[in-house]
Amino acid sequence: MEAIILRGESKSDMRLIMELARKLNFKAKKLSPNEIDELGIVLSINDGLQSGLLNDDEKQSFLSNVDKE
C-alpha cells in the first residue's frame, strides 16, 4: 500500500482533489488538525524505534509503557 498526504489552504481545491481521488478509485479521507498531530507523533515514534538508537530492552520498555496508556 502506498499513501500520499496533501495539505492545502483552499477548500475548493481540496474538494477538487478529493473528487478526483474518488473518481480514480483511491480511498480519500480528510484529516482533522488533531488527527494530523497524532499521525505526526506516531511517525516520529516509529522513526525513533527503527533508527537503531535504542537497544532491544529500551525499545521493549518504551512499547510496554505506551501500551499501558
N, C-alpha and C positions, 0 to 999 in steps of 0.2 A: 504494500500500500504506500502511496505517495501522498503528500499533503502540501498545500500552499496556503499561506496566511497572508491576506492583504489587509492593509489599513488605509482608510481614506477619510476625508473630511466631508465630501459631498454625498448627501443622502441619495440624490438622484443617480449619481454614478455607481454607488453601492447597489442600488436596486437593479441597475442595468447589468452589473457583473453577476449578481445573484440569479437574475433571469437567464443570462447566458449560460451560467454553470448548470442550471437545471435543464435547459434545452440540450446541453451536451451530455446529459446523464451523469453529472457529477453530484455528489451529495454536498450540499452547502448549508452552513449554519452561521448565523450572526452571533458573535460572542459579546457578552456584556463586559463592561470595564472590569468587574470583579473576576469574571472567567479568564480574561486576558492576564490579570495579575497572577491568578492561580496557575495558569499554564506556564508563565514565566518562572514561577517558583519550582514547579515540577521539573521543567527542563534544566534549571540550574542545579537542582539536587541530583538529577540523573547524570549530568556532566561531571559533577563533583565525584560521584561514586565511580564513574568509569575512567576518571583521569589517572588513577593509579597513585594518588596522593595518600590514600588511606590503605592500611593493610586490611586483610580479611576480617580480623577481630573488630577493628574500628568500624568497618562497614556494617557488620552484623549488629553491633551495639547501636549504631545510628538507626538502622532499619527497625530494630526492636522498639526503640523509643518512638519512632514515627507511627508504628502500628498501634501503640498504646493510646495515641491521641485520637 
